[in-house]
Amino acid sequence: MIVIIKPDPDAVTRYAYDFVRAKLTAKPNLVLGLPTGSTPQRLYKALAEGCRKGEVDFSRVHTFNLDEYIGLAPDHPQSYFHFMRVNLFDHVNLPPTNIHFLSGLPDDVETHCEDYERQIRDLGGIDLQILGIGRDGHIGFNEPTSSLCSRTRDKTLTRDTIEDNRRFFENEDEVPRWALTMGVGTILAARDLLVLATGRAKAEAIAAMVEGPLTAMCTASALQMHPRARVVCDEAAAAKLDHDEYYRWMQENDFRMRGVLEAGRSRKPKK
Ligand code: GLP
């Protein structure tokens, strides 16, 4: 896993924006996996701004969101679909037909989830999956004990997650207890993963994800199995990492940046 530590949330956003922009430039019909939550909000703002300035183009992009609450209609103010509209979809040139979303009110849960997986497959798989992380190390809504091979399905939320979500609802009874979510296996099938984390509240989860054991008790730890997983976090979220010196050293010593290959190639052979 590549760990990038930035001084603050703005620097995390700049890094993530440049990363997404480079992917969009390299593949204009990118299949992009998206998270909700407060963490990616700054990135979505930057992407909306970038789209206005003509730096990024969503006209051929397809998006798949990670999850949705069961029981909420798409126009419910706390639905993830509504969140995505307000934060991103309404501000970029993404064709509405290219937006793929799990329904909070499916006719049949299993068929709906299988169909979501099929839609991902039909578009050639997810190129870049952006992720946030829950305080207990969950990704999407893959709560502790989720199978690390799971595919899109329904999950019961933990009391901690319900408590974290409480702030968005009038009272606790309104907070959904269930969600549909891409599985850990679905997430691991994406070609590139980019995890964003900011703030001290995420420090334990980030340490468990990067340096802890591979365990269903922290579903983000499954990302250790992914060949192209990258986490970009601020100093506060990196606070509990034991090997942070190595991650910083790696960043400072990227051989590509230092032209090591070019120098080696241009070196004259000794006579
Ligand atoms: C929810 C979402 C996750 C998100 C997490 C953290 O559980 N399902 O995808 O990563 O919240 O959200 P925040 O960024 O607000 O801390």
Boltz pocket constraint, residues with backbone or C-beta under 6 A from the ligand:
constraints:
  - pocket:
      binder: B
      contacts: [[A, 35], [A, 36], [A, 37], [A, 38], [A, 39], [A, 40], [A, 66], [A, 67], [A, 131], [A, 132], [A, 133], [A, 134], [A, 135], [A, 138], [A, 139], [A, 140], [A, 141], [A, 161]]
      max_distance: 6.0
